[in-house]
Amino acid sequence: MDDLLEYERTHEIAFASPRALLEARMIEAMDKARRPHRRAHRNGVAHRRKAVAR
């Protein structure tokens, strides 16, 4: 019994519901879509600002 519980704990993906797997895929896709913007900012790349006419 302990072996079964240990396997379930270490292989959570095998016991996840189809809905949970779908939600995880959607969250991953959303993170991938946002990632380039965060990466550029995190690496210290300055955002271009519009010049203000005086």
N, CA, C and O atoms as a MOPAC input file, in Angstrom:
PM7 MOZYME 1SCF
protein

 N      0.82200 1    -1.20100 1     0.00000 1
 C      0.00000 1     0.00000 1     0.00000 1
 C      0.86500 1     1.26300 1     0.00000 1
 O      0.57600 1     2.22200 1    -0.71600 1
 N      1.91200 1     1.25300 1     0.79800 1
 C      2.81100 1     2.41200 1     0.84000 1
 C      3.43700 1     2.66300 1    -0.52900 1
 O      3.60400 1     3.81100 1    -0.94000 1
 N      3.78100 1     1.58900 1    -1.23000 1
 C      4.36800 1     1.73700 1    -2.57100 1
 C      3.37100 1     2.40900 1    -3.52400 1
 O      3.75000 1     3.25600 1    -4.33400 1
 N      2.10800 1     2.02600 1    -3.41900 1
 C      1.09300 1     2.63200 1    -4.28000 1
 C      0.92800 1     4.12100 1    -3.97800 1
 O      0.82600 1     4.93800 1    -4.89400 1
 N      0.90200 1     4.46200 1    -2.72000 1
 C      0.76400 1     5.86300 1    -2.34600 1
 C      1.98400 1     6.67200 1    -2.78000 1
 O      1.84800 1     7.81200 1    -3.22300 1
 N      3.15000 1     6.09800 1    -2.65600 1
 C      4.37600 1     6.77300 1    -3.09200 1
 C      4.36300 1     6.98100 1    -4.60700 1
 O      4.76600 1     8.04000 1    -5.08700 1
 N      3.90400 1     5.98100 1    -5.36200 1
 C      3.83600 1     6.09700 1    -6.82100 1
 C      2.85100 1     7.20100 1    -7.21600 1
 O      3.12900 1     7.99900 1    -8.11100 1
 N      1.70100 1     7.23800 1    -6.54100 1
 C      0.71300 1     8.27500 1    -6.84400 1
 C      1.26800 1     9.65800 1    -6.52500 1
 O      1.00200 1    10.61100 1    -7.25800 1
 N      2.02500 1     9.78000 1    -5.45600 1
 C      2.59900 1    11.07100 1    -5.06600 1
 C      3.64900 1    11.53700 1    -6.06700 1
 O      3.73800 1    12.72800 1    -6.36200 1
 N      4.44500 1    10.60800 1    -6.59000 1
 C      5.53300 1    10.98600 1    -7.49300 1
 C      5.11300 1    11.02800 1    -8.95900 1
 O      5.85500 1    11.54900 1    -9.79100 1
 N      3.93700 1    10.48900 1    -9.29200 1
 C      3.44800 1    10.48600 1   -10.67400 1
 C      2.05200 1    11.09600 1   -10.72800 1
 O      1.09500 1    10.44700 1   -11.15000 1
 N      1.94700 1    12.35400 1   -10.29400 1
 C      0.64400 1    13.00900 1   -10.19100 1
 C     -0.06400 1    13.09100 1   -11.53400 1
 O     -1.29300 1    13.03200 1   -11.58700 1
 N      0.68700 1    13.22500 1   -12.61600 1
 C      0.07600 1    13.38400 1   -13.93900 1
 C     -0.73600 1    12.14900 1   -14.32500 1
 O     -1.72300 1    12.26700 1   -15.05200 1
 N     -0.34300 1    10.97900 1   -13.85800 1
 C     -1.04800 1     9.74300 1   -14.21000 1
 C     -2.42300 1     9.66700 1   -13.54000 1
 O     -3.29600 1     8.93400 1   -14.00500 1
 N     -2.61700 1    10.40200 1   -12.47100 1
 C     -3.86400 1    10.32800 1   -11.71800 1
 C     -4.71700 1    11.59200 1   -11.86600 1
 O     -5.75600 1    11.71800 1   -11.21800 1
 N     -4.28000 1    12.52500 1   -12.71600 1
 C     -5.02100 1    13.77400 1   -12.88800 1
 C     -6.23900 1    13.55600 1   -13.78200 1
 O     -6.23500 1    12.69900 1   -14.66500 1
 N     -7.26300 1    14.33500 1   -13.53800 1
 C     -8.47500 1    14.24300 1   -14.36100 1
 C     -8.22900 1    14.91100 1   -15.71500 1
 O     -7.37200 1    15.78800 1   -15.82300 1
 N     -8.96700 1    14.50900 1   -16.73800 1
 C     -8.80200 1    15.15400 1   -18.05300 1
 C     -9.01100 1    16.66600 1   -17.99200 1
 O     -8.32400 1    17.41600 1   -18.68600 1
 N     -9.95000 1    17.11300 1   -17.17200 1
 C    -10.18400 1    18.56000 1   -17.04200 1
 C     -8.97400 1    19.25800 1   -16.43300 1
 O     -8.59600 1    20.34300 1   -16.87200 1
 N     -8.36800 1    18.64000 1   -15.42500 1
 C     -7.18100 1    19.23500 1   -14.80600 1
 C     -6.03100 1    19.30900 1   -15.81100 1
 O     -5.28900 1    20.29000 1   -15.84100 1
 N     -5.88900 1    18.26700 1   -16.63300 1
 C     -4.83200 1    18.28000 1   -17.64600 1
 C     -5.08800 1    19.37600 1   -18.67900 1
 O     -4.15300 1    20.05300 1   -19.10500 1
 N     -6.33900 1    19.55400 1   -19.08100 1
 C     -6.68700 1    20.60400 1   -20.03300 1
 C     -6.39000 1    21.98200 1   -19.44900 1
 O     -5.84800 1    22.84700 1   -20.13700 1
 N     -6.74400 1    22.18600 1   -18.18600 1
 C     -6.47000 1    23.47100 1   -17.54500 1
 C     -4.96500 1    23.72700 1   -17.45900 1
 O     -4.51200 1    24.85400 1   -17.66300 1
 N     -4.20200 1    22.69500 1   -17.16100 1
 C     -2.74800 1    22.85500 1   -17.08100 1
 C     -2.17100 1    23.23700 1   -18.44100 1
 O     -1.26800 1    24.06900 1   -18.52600 1
 N     -2.70000 1    22.62300 1   -19.51200 1
 C     -2.23000 1    22.97200 1   -20.86100 1
 C     -2.59100 1    24.41100 1   -21.21100 1
 O     -1.79400 1    25.12300 1   -21.82200 1
 N     -3.78500 1    24.83900 1   -20.82600 1
 C     -4.20100 1    26.21300 1   -21.11000 1
 C     -3.33000 1    27.21700 1   -20.35400 1
 O     -2.93500 1    28.24100 1   -20.91000 1
 N     -3.03400 1    26.92600 1   -19.10100 1
 C     -2.17900 1    27.81300 1   -18.30900 1
 C     -0.78600 1    27.87700 1   -18.91500 1
 O     -0.19100 1    28.95200 1   -18.99400 1
 N     -0.26200 1    26.73000 1   -19.34400 1
 C      1.06000 1    26.70400 1   -19.97200 1
 C      1.06800 1    27.53200 1   -21.25200 1
 O      2.02000 1    28.27100 1   -21.50500 1
 N      0.01000 1    27.41400 1   -22.06400 1
 C     -0.07100 1    28.18600 1   -23.30500 1
 C     -0.12200 1    29.68200 1   -23.01300 1
 O      0.50000 1    30.47800 1   -23.71600 1
 N     -0.86300 1    30.06000 1   -21.97500 1
 C     -0.93600 1    31.48000 1   -21.61200 1
 C      0.41700 1    31.98900 1   -21.13600 1
 O      0.80600 1    33.10800 1   -21.47000 1
 N      1.13500 1    31.18900 1   -20.36800 1
 C      2.46000 1    31.58200 1   -19.90900 1
 C      3.42300 1    31.74300 1   -21.08200 1
 O      4.22900 1    32.67400 1   -21.10000 1
 N      3.34100 1    30.84200 1   -22.06000 1
 C      4.21000 1    30.94400 1   -23.23400 1
 C      3.90800 1    32.20700 1   -24.02100 1
 O      4.82400 1    32.84500 1   -24.54000 1
 N      2.64100 1    32.57700 1   -24.11700 1
 C      2.26100 1    33.77100 1   -24.86800 1
 C      2.78600 1    35.03900 1   -24.19200 1
 O      3.13000 1    36.00500 1   -24.87100 1
 N      2.84900 1    35.03900 1   -22.87900 1
 C      3.30400 1    36.23100 1   -22.14700 1
 C      4.80900 1    36.27000 1   -21.94800 1
 O      5.37000 1    37.34300 1   -21.72600 1
 N      5.46400 1    35.14300 1   -22.02100 1
 C      6.86600 1    35.02900 1   -21.63800 1
 C      7.81600 1    35.99700 1   -22.35500 1
 O      8.65600 1    36.59400 1   -21.68300 1
 N      7.73200 1    36.18700 1   -23.67900 1
 C      8.70600 1    37.07200 1   -24.32300 1
 C      8.71800 1    38.48600 1   -23.75100 1
 O      9.78100 1    39.09600 1   -23.63900 1
 N      7.55500 1    39.01300 1   -23.38900 1
 C      7.51000 1    40.36900 1   -22.84500 1
 C      8.21300 1    40.44300 1   -21.49400 1
 O      8.96500 1    41.38000 1   -21.22400 1
 N      7.96400 1    39.45800 1   -20.66200 1
 C      8.59200 1    39.46700 1   -19.33900 1
 C     10.09100 1    39.24500 1   -19.43900 1
 O     10.86100 1    39.85000 1   -18.69200 1
 N     10.51600 1    38.37700 1   -20.36400 1
 C     11.93500 1    38.07700 1   -20.49600 1
 C     12.70100 1    39.33300 1   -20.91200 1
 O     13.77100 1    39.61000 1   -20.37000 1
 N     12.16100 1    40.09500 1   -21.87100 1
 C     12.83300 1    41.29700 1   -22.34300 1
 C     12.96800 1    42.30400 1   -21.20100 1
 O     14.01700 1    42.93000 1   -21.04700 1
 N     11.92800 1    42.46000 1   -20.41100 1
 C     11.96100 1    43.41300 1   -19.30700 1
 C     12.91100 1    42.93800 1   -18.21000 1
 O     13.63000 1    43.74300 1   -17.61900 1
 N     12.91500 1    41.65600 1   -17.94300 1
 C     13.73100 1    41.11800 1   -16.86300 1
 C     15.21700 1    41.23000 1   -17.18300 1
 O     16.03600 1    41.36500 1   -16.27400 1
 N     15.57500 1    41.17400 1   -18.46800 1
 C     16.98100 1    41.25300 1   -18.84600 1
 C     17.48400 1    42.69200 1   -18.90300 1
 O     18.61800 1    42.93000 1   -19.31600 1
 N     16.67300 1    43.63600 1   -18.50100 1
 C     17.11800 1    45.01400 1   -18.44700 1
 C     16.98400 1    45.75400 1   -19.76800 1
 O     17.57500 1    46.82200 1   -19.92800 1
 N     16.24000 1    45.22900 1   -20.70300 1
 C     16.04500 1    45.90700 1   -21.98000 1
 C     15.06200 1    47.04600 1   -21.75100 1
 O     13.94700 1    46.83400 1   -21.27200 1
 N     15.48500 1    48.24800 1   -22.09600 1
 C     14.62500 1    49.40800 1   -21.87400 1
 C     13.52400 1    49.45500 1   -22.92000 1
 O     13.75700 1    49.16500 1   -24.09300 1
 N     12.32800 1    49.81900 1   -22.49100 1
 C     11.22400 1    49.99700 1   -23.42400 1
 C     11.39800 1    51.34800 1   -24.12300 1
 O     11.79500 1    52.33500 1   -23.50300 1
 N     11.09900 1    51.37100 1   -25.40200 1
 C     11.19300 1    52.64000 1   -26.10800 1
 C     10.02200 1    53.52600 1   -25.70100 1
 O      8.88500 1    53.07100 1   -25.57800 1
 N     10.33100 1    54.79500 1   -25.49700 1
 C      9.29200 1    55.74500 1   -25.13100 1
 C      9.11600 1    56.73200 1   -26.26000 1
 O     10.06500 1    57.08800 1   -26.95900 1
 N      7.89400 1    57.16100 1   -26.42100 1
 C      7.63100 1    58.15400 1   -27.46700 1
 C      8.26000 1    59.49100 1   -27.06800 1
 O      8.22500 1    59.88800 1   -25.90400 1
 N      8.82900 1    60.16500 1   -28.04900 1
 C      9.41400 1    61.47100 1   -27.78100 1
 C      8.29500 1    62.47600 1   -27.54200 1
 O      7.28700 1    62.48600 1   -28.24800 1
 N      8.48800 1    63.30200 1   -26.55700 1
 C      7.48300 1    64.29700 1   -26.22100 1
 C      7.86800 1    65.60300 1   -26.90500 1
 O      8.97300 1    66.10500 1   -26.70000 1
 N      6.96200 1    66.16300 1   -27.72300 1
 C      7.22500 1    67.45100 1   -28.39000 1
 C      7.09700 1    68.57900 1   -27.37000 1
 O      6.15600 1    68.60800 1   -26.57700 1
 N      8.05700 1    69.51300 1   -27.40000 1
 C      8.01700 1    70.63300 1   -26.44300 1
 C      7.83900 1    71.92400 1   -27.15400 1
 O      7.78200 1    72.97600 1   -26.51800 1

